[in-house]
Amino acid sequence: MSTKTDKIDRLGELTAAKQDEHGVSLWTEAFRRVRRNPTALVGIAILVIFVLVAIIGPWVAPYSPTDFIGKGEVRSGQGIIPGPSAEHWLGYDHQGRDELSRLLVGARQTLLVGIISTLIGLTIGALVGGIAGAAAGLGGRVGRAVDSVLMRIVDMLLALPSLLLAVSIAALLGASLTTVMIAVGVVSVPIFARLLRGAMVAQANSDYVLAATSLGVKRTKIAIGHILPNSLAPVIVQATLTLATAIIEAAALSFLGLGNPDSATPEWGLMLAEAQRFLDIRPGLAIYPALGIIITALGFTLLGEAMREALDPKLRK
């Protein structure tokens, strides 16, 4: 009797496990893999801290980031910039402003630059790639012509070095924080366009597309309702990775003097650019924002790589 009961229980467990196995979607399974990945957890922890600092930074900053509270103590022309103290944990900057307060408030600007520039690249790139992918998947002379024209434009953008393209756009539009966002966003457009177009062309050869076509479903509906949603996974992963490069490229443009010319608004790239003149006096002024940029970019990269492994069957462990 006991053996029979054990068999029934075992059969129930196997049945439940089988149901769970068949009932898990791609994104649910990917989430489980990411949750078990130590690399992803480290990346998530870094990003959570960064986002929290960006949100609450202006409220927890001990001083106003624009007040010259140490102006009487700082003489940058004479090589005197006081360092960390009990009242000012990271010391003053070259104009007598509290460095810790500027770092905390600057995190929000850095996050906004990364997110908005990535959204610009993702939106335009997905639009171009989606049209090209749908045109290539639909076939026909017109579809192939549209795909060819769009991809040649994308190839021209890809042929230019990303930083050179960003610098050219920023120089044409003039130095400002908005210019940095646009320039960095445009640089990532061809990456998203190529990626989405390739994923849609690969999906167009799938069995479910053939089955839907055999049933008489319109090709436009197949492309928009089925091929496009199934092609978004690699694009979302790339968006996470692009956030890391966007923050670094935005900092590079600010370092080159093409960012926000108003130093009253703290931003890590701008702070790094201003600190280069005082490396021999206070190297910490460059080290603090540089570490913030590096660690934040590392967090996005770790999460993006973990998501790529979780969503790509060839890379799953």
Secondary structure, DSSP 8 states (H G I E B T S, - for coil): -HHHHHHHHHHHHHHHHHHHHHT--HHHHHHHHHHT-HHHHHHHHHHHHHHHHHHHHHHH-SS-TT--TTTTT-BGGGTB-----SSSTT-B-TTS-BHHHHHHHHHHHHHHHHHHHHHHHHHHHHHHHHHHHHHHHH-HHHHHHHHHHHHHHHHHHHHS-HHHHHHHHHHHH-SSHHHHHHHHHHHHHHHHHHHHHHHHHHHHTSHHHHHHHHTT--HHHHIIIIIHHHTHHHHHHHHHHHHHHHHHHHHHHHHTT-S-S-TTS--HHHHHHHHGGGTTT-THHHHHHHHHHHHHHHHHHHHHHHHHHHH-TTT--
